[in-house]
Each structure stands twice: as structure tokens, then as C-alpha cells.
Amino acid sequence: MALVPFSYSSRSLFRRSASTALTVASIGATVAVFSGVLALQQGFATLFSEHGRDDIAVMMRPGATSEGESSFPLDRADIVIKSAPEIAVGEDGQPLASGETYLAVRMRKHDGGETNVPIRGVSPATFTIRAGDLEIIEGRRFESGTDEVIVGRSVPGRISGTQIGDVITFNTTPCRVVGIFACEGPFESEIWGDVDRMQEALERRGYNRIIAMILPDATIEAMAGRLAEDKQVPASVMSERAYMNSQTSALSSLLLGLGTFLALVMGAGAVFTGTNTMLSAVAARTQEIGILLALGFRPVAIFITFLWEALLLGLVGGVIGCLMALPLNGINTGTTNFNTFTEVAFAFRMTPRVLITAVIFSIALGVLGGAWPAWRAARLRPTAALRRE
């Protein structure tokens, strides 16, 4: 079957520059919004998934889905840390494990609102475990046993009273900010202090979770199976990467749902715009279609020709939409993580996955908008088409 040269379709789009530009702009705007929401979702999801470690085990109370729901009495946590054979040992002969206290505290933002900020109590072992990930970029580390805290580097820009030298009061305990740290991932939205002092200040008894570095020849799966059946101190165990991935489900689902809703609403308008554009093209080129049919081109070839034009409209609109959304990449923002109900700071991520999804979506819009006009063009009879002016 002979096909109409694709150059014919391409030239026809330039001849109808006004309607072509309107359709491309409509598809481009839809794709830009859709890409922006996807970039927001990717920024939030990758903040957790890309920075969790597979060599760190996270232990929580059985049945807990986040550390805020978990609790470990001090004596039972001590049993786990000292008896688990899978936990690596440091140069000082002590297990590379740390009990951590966690609580979301309401604090004032610079814009006058309030938000929940994660407060984490950590021991010196936490810094040993994260030696290659965490860096004090300003000030110094807090001293163990003192009411000093350090803040993640995204905190001072969002939360009032968190600059070095400021005093944060937890209940009745004043804690002075002595340093700012960088640690890729959600920790940069947290405030850290000595675990014993944070337990006292936040009126917490025990730990919320235990983290531990695992021996190279040990597996977290084996450790999870053993501790799940432990009669003395049962615990739920997973890798840090798996734990962080589990903390993104609620907000990621919401953002994907929002993106899908906006895509459907705005996409419907873009499809109608494309349909009108292609119907106008069919009406303006009826005699050309008659000539093509008279020359021996089959109706299927005519259908493919007009569908190809619609596909080109969608592709160009998708590329323009991606270019419109591209400046969002790297822009910092913050929102509430519905799994923990704390605010987390992250950046838009225009990943290849986002761009490819957006372009495929734009092509689908173009094809949907052009299918009906292409079918109408293919059904024209040559004699009737040639007589129509």
C-alpha cells in the first residue's frame, strides 16, 4: 500500500500556522502542568529512595509503619543492640547501633504559619554510622549530655529561630543551636540533639527506633526473620532504603492523583482543540483528499496521513511543554509528608522519566484529537470530494 509522503503532512501544518500554534500551545500548557506535578512527585520520592542505605537496618516495634508510631523501652533496646549477631562492631569494640528518639514538634515558619518539624535524639554511634554521609557545614556538633542541637541545612531557611546561636525551647528545656549539618535525604529537614537530653526535654521514655550497620556477610532479611520470632524483644526490621521508600506512599499517591486529574481535565480541552484543528484541515483540503483518492491512494493511507499530522502536533506541543516546565528543575519547596505529618524540604526533579512520560502523554493527546478527523477524511468519496468547494 502506497503512503502519502510525510513531507506533505508536515508542510500542511506550516500552511495553517495560526490553528497549528493554537493547538500546540494548548497541548504545551497541559504538558507543562502535568510535568510540573510529576517533577514535584519525583523530587519528593527520590529524596527518600535515593538516599536510603542497604547496609543500615532499621528496627521498630512490630506493626509500626513509621518511627513516630514505634517505641522501644531502653532495657529491651539494649538487649537487641548487644545480642544481634548481624550488627557490625566499631574500632572501639562497641556495636555500630544507635537508639533514636523521634517526635514532631510544632514550630513557627518565617512566613508566619506553623508546621511540624522532626526532632531527633541521637547518640554518638549515629554519627559513626553516618560518617560518610553527614557533614557539619557551619558551626560544630553538639556535645553529648548538653542541651545543644544541630539543624539540617534546609531548616534555617524555613523555620524561625533556628540560626546558629538561637535558642529553641522544647517544653521547658532551652536548647541552643550550635551547628548546621548536611546529610542528603530527609534528615536535612530535621533538628538533632543528644538522645538522653531530647528524651528529657520531649518527655519521651525509650527509643522510637534502632538503627544498626550490618556486617557484610549478614543479610537484613535473615535478621528480620529472626527478630520477628524473638520471644524476648520482637522487632520489625527492614533496610533503611526500604523504610524510606515506605514513607513516601501517601504523598506520592496524592501527587500522582492530582497530576492525573489535571491531565484529564486540561487534556480534554487540548483534545477538543486538536480535533477542531484537524476538522478544519479536512474541510479546507477536501479537494486535495479527492485528488489523492483519485490518484489511487487508499483510504487507509489518507487516515494515516491525517493521524501523522495530529501526532506531530502532539509531539511539538509536548516538547514545548517540557521546555516550559524545565526551569522548575532544582527549585526548592516543602510540603507535609502525610506518612509522618512533618514538613520536609525537597526540590523539583525533571528526570528523564518525567520528560518521557510527558512526551508520550502529549502524543496521546494529539492522536486522540486527530483520530476522528482522520477517519472522516478517509471516508470521503473521491467524486464527492472533488465536487466540494
C-alpha positions in Angstrom: 0.0 0.0 0.0 1.4 3.4 -1.1 1.5 6.0 1.6 1.2 9.8 1.1 4.6 11.3 1.7 5.0 12.5 5.2 6.5 15.8 3.9 3.0 16.6 2.6 1.6 16.4 6.1 4.5 18.4 7.6 4.1 21.3 5.0 0.3 21.5 5.6 0.9 22.3 9.3 3.0 25.3 8.4 0.4 26.5 5.9 -2.1 26.6 8.8 0.2 28.3 11.2 -2.5 30.0 13.3 -4.5 26.9 14.1 -1.3 24.9 14.5 0.1 27.3 17.0 -3.2 27.3 19.0 -3.2 23.5 19.2 0.5 23.3 20.1 0.0 26.0 22.8 -3.0 24.1 24.3 -1.1 20.8 24.4 2.1 22.5 25.6 0.3 24.2 28.6 -1.3 20.8 29.5 2.0 19.0 29.4 3.8 21.8 31.3 1.3 21.5 34.2 1.4 17.7 34.1 5.2 17.7 34.0 5.4 20.1 36.9 3.3 17.8 39.2 5.3 14.8 38.1 8.6 16.7 38.8 7.2 17.5 42.3 6.4 13.9 42.9 9.7 12.7 41.7 11.5 15.3 43.8 9.8 14.0 47.0 10.1 10.3 46.2 13.8 10.4 45.2 14.6 12.4 48.3 13.8 9.3 50.2 14.6 6.4 47.8 17.9 7.6 46.5 19.5 8.3 49.9 18.4 5.3 52.0 21.2 2.7 52.6 21.0 -1.0 52.2 23.7 -1.7 54.8 21.8 0.0 57.6 19.0 -1.9 59.4 16.0 0.0 60.9 14.3 -1.8 63.8 10.9 -0.7 65.1 8.1 -2.1 67.2 6.2 -4.9 65.3 3.2 -3.4 63.5 4.6 0.1 63.4 4.6 1.7 59.9 6.8 4.7 60.9 9.1 5.6 63.7 6.6 8.0 65.1 4.3 5.0 65.9 7.2 2.9 67.3 8.7 2.6 70.8 11.4 0.6 72.4 12.0 0.5 76.2 15.6 1.3 77.0 16.3 -2.1 78.5 14.9 -4.0 75.6 16.7 -1.8 73.1 19.9 -2.5 74.9 19.3 -6.3 74.6 18.8 -6.0 70.8 21.9 -3.9 70.3 24.2 -6.2 72.3 22.8 -9.6 71.2 22.2 -9.3 67.5 25.0 -11.2 65.7 24.3 -9.3 62.4 25.4 -5.9 63.8 28.9 -4.7 62.9 31.4 -3.7 65.6 33.3 -0.4 65.6 37.0 0.2 66.2 36.2 0.6 69.9 34.7 -2.8 70.1 31.2 -1.4 70.6 28.2 -2.4 68.3 27.6 0.1 65.5 24.0 0.6 66.6 22.1 3.6 67.9 18.8 4.1 69.6 17.0 7.2 68.4 14.1 9.3 69.8 11.8 11.0 67.3 9.0 13.5 67.7 7.2 16.1 65.5 7.1 19.5 67.2 5.0 22.4 66.1 7.2 25.4 65.2 6.8 28.8 63.6 7.7 29.4 59.9 9.3 32.6 58.5 6.0 33.3 56.7 4.1 33.4 59.9 2.5 29.9 59.7 3.3 26.8 61.7 4.4 23.4 60.7 5.6 20.1 62.3 9.4 19.8 62.4 11.0 16.4 63.1 13.1 16.5 66.3 15.6 13.5 66.6 17.6 12.5 69.6 20.8 10.7 68.5 23.8 9.1 70.2 27.4 9.3 69.1 27.0 6.0 67.3 24.6 7.7 64.9 27.5 10.0 63.8 29.8 7.0 63.4 27.3 5.1 61.3 26.7 8.2 59.1 30.3 9.3 59.0 30.4 9.2 55.2 27.0 10.9 54.7 26.8 13.6 57.3 28.9 16.8 57.3 28.8 19.8 59.7 28.9 22.7 57.2 28.6 25.5 59.8 29.3 25.7 63.5 30.1 22.4 65.3 28.5 19.2 66.6 26.6 19.3 69.8 28.3 17.9 72.9 26.9 14.8 74.4 24.9 15.3 77.6 24.2 19.0 76.9 21.2 21.0 75.8 22.7 21.7 72.4 21.2 20.9 69.0 22.2 21.0 65.3 19.8 21.7 62.4 19.6 20.4 58.9 20.6 22.9 56.3 17.1 23.3 54.9 15.7 24.2 58.4 17.0 27.8 58.9 15.6 29.0 55.6 12.1 27.9 56.6 11.8 27.8 60.4 12.1 30.8 62.7 14.7 30.8 65.5 16.9 28.1 64.1 20.0 30.0 63.2 23.3 29.3 65.0 23.1 30.9 68.4 19.4 30.9 68.6 17.6 29.1 71.5 14.8 26.6 70.8 12.6 25.8 73.8 11.2 22.2 73.9 8.5 22.3 76.6 10.6 24.0 79.4 14.1 23.0 78.1 16.0 25.7 76.2 18.4 24.2 73.6 20.9 26.3 71.8 21.6 25.8 68.1 25.4 25.2 67.7 25.7 23.9 64.1 24.2 23.2 60.7 24.6 19.9 59.0 24.3 18.5 55.5 23.1 14.9 55.0 21.5 14.1 51.7 17.9 13.0 52.1 15.1 13.9 54.5 17.4 14.4 57.5 18.2 17.9 56.3 14.7 18.9 57.4 15.3 17.7 61.0 16.8 19.1 64.2 19.2 16.7 66.1 20.2 16.7 69.7 21.6 14.4 72.3 19.3 11.4 72.7 19.2 11.5 76.5 18.6 15.2 76.7 15.9 15.0 74.0 14.1 12.3 75.9 14.1 14.5 78.9 13.1 17.7 77.0 10.4 16.0 74.9 9.2 13.9 77.8 9.8 10.6 76.0 10.8 7.4 77.6 12.7 5.0 75.5 13.6 5.0 71.8 11.4 5.2 68.7 13.7 3.1 66.6 17.2 1.5 66.5 19.5 1.8 63.5 22.5 -0.5 63.0 25.2 -1.1 60.5 25.0 -4.7 59.3 28.0 -7.0 58.7 29.0 -7.5 55.1 28.2 -11.2 55.2 24.9 -10.8 57.1 21.5 -10.1 55.5 18.7 -7.9 56.8 16.2 -10.5 55.6 17.7 -13.1 58.0 17.8 -10.6 60.8 14.2 -9.6 60.2 13.1 -13.2 60.2 14.9 -14.0 63.5 13.8 -10.9 65.4 10.2 -11.3 64.2 10.1 -14.6 66.1 12.1 -13.4 69.1 10.2 -14.0 72.3 12.1 -11.5 74.4 12.3 -8.5 72.2 10.4 -8.9 68.9 11.1 -6.2 66.3 10.2 -5.3 62.8 13.4 -5.0 60.7 13.9 -3.5 57.2 16.7 -1.8 55.3 16.9 1.9 55.6 16.2 2.2 51.8 13.1 0.1 52.2 12.0 2.1 55.2 12.4 5.4 53.4 10.5 4.1 50.4 7.6 3.1 52.6 7.4 6.7 53.9 6.5 8.2 50.6 3.4 6.3 49.7 0.7 8.7 50.9 2.0 11.9 49.4 3.3 10.3 46.2 -0.1 8.8 45.6 -1.8 12.2 46.2 0.6 13.9 43.8 0.1 11.3 41.2 -3.6 11.5 41.6 -3.5 15.3 41.3 -1.4 15.1 38.2 -3.7 12.6 36.6 -6.8 14.7 37.5 -5.2 17.9 36.0 -4.1 15.9 33.0 -7.6 14.6 32.3 -9.3 18.0 32.8 -6.8 20.0 30.8 -6.2 17.2 28.3 -9.8 17.1 27.4 -9.6 20.7 26.3 -6.4 20.0 24.4 -8.0 17.1 22.6 -11.0 19.2 21.6 -8.7 21.9 20.3 -6.8 19.3 18.3 -10.0 17.8 16.9 -11.2 21.3 15.8 -7.9 22.0 14.2 -7.8 18.7 12.2 -11.5 19.0 11.2 -10.7 22.5 9.8 -7.8 20.9 7.9 -10.1 18.2 6.5 -12.6 20.8 5.4 -10.0 23.1 3.8 -8.3 20.2 1.9 -11.3 18.2 0.8 -10.5 18.6 -2.9 -6.9 17.6 -2.2 -8.2 14.5 -0.5 -10.3 13.8 -3.6 -7.3 14.1 -5.8 -5.2 11.8 -3.6 -8.0 9.2 -3.7 -8.4 9.6 -7.5 -4.6 9.0 -7.9 -5.0 5.6 -6.3 -4.2 6.3 -2.6 -6.2 4.0 -0.4 -8.4 5.4 2.4 -6.0 3.8 4.9 -3.2 6.0 3.5 -5.4 9.1 3.9 -6.2 8.1 7.5 -2.5 7.6 8.3 -1.6 11.0 6.8 -4.0 13.0 8.9 -3.2 10.9 12.0 0.5 11.6 11.4 -0.3 15.4 11.3 -2.1 15.0 14.7 0.9 13.1 16.1 3.3 15.8 15.0 1.1 18.4 16.7 1.2 16.4 19.9 4.9 15.8 19.7 5.7 19.5 19.2 3.3 20.5 21.9 4.9 18.0 24.3 8.4 19.3 23.6 7.3 22.9 24.2 5.5 21.9 27.4 8.7 20.2 28.7 10.7 23.3 27.9 8.2 25.4 29.7 8.4 23.1 32.8 12.2 22.6 32.7 13.0 25.8 34.7 11.3 24.2 37.6 14.1 21.7 37.9 16.0 22.2 41.1 13.6 24.7 42.7 13.3 24.0 46.4 10.0 23.7 48.0 8.5 22.0 51.1 5.3 20.2 52.0 3.9 17.9 54.6 4.7 14.2 54.4 1.4 12.5 55.2 3.1 9.4 56.5 4.8 11.3 59.3 2.8 14.6 59.3 6.0 16.6 59.3 7.3 19.1 56.8 10.1 18.0 54.5 12.0 20.2 52.1 12.9 18.9 48.6 13.4 20.1 45.0 11.6 19.6 41.8 13.2 16.8 39.7 12.7 16.9 36.0 14.0 13.4 35.5 14.2 11.6 32.1 11.3 9.5 33.3 9.2 12.7 33.8 10.1 14.0 30.3 9.5 10.8 28.5 6.1 10.4 30.3 5.1 13.9 29.4 6.0 13.5 25.7 4.2 10.2 25.4 1.2 11.9 27.1 1.3 14.8 24.6 1.5 12.4 21.6 -1.5 10.5 23.0 -3.4 13.9 23.2 -2.5 14.6 19.6 -3.6 11.2 18.3 -6.9 11.3 20.3 -7.6 14.7 18.9 -6.8 13.7 15.3 -8.4 10.2 15.2 -12.0 11.3 14.4 -11.0 13.9 11.7 -8.6 11.3 10.1 -11.4 8.8 10.0 -13.7 11.3 8.3 -11.1 12.2 5.8 -10.6 8.5 4.9 -14.3 8.0 4.4 -14.7 10.7 1.7 -15.7 9.5 -1.7 -13.4 10.8 -4.5 -16.2 12.1 -6.7 -17.9 13.9 -3.8 -14.6 15.4 -2.5 -13.7 16.7 -6.0 -17.1 18.5 -6.4 -16.9 20.2 -3.0 -15.6 23.7 -2.9 
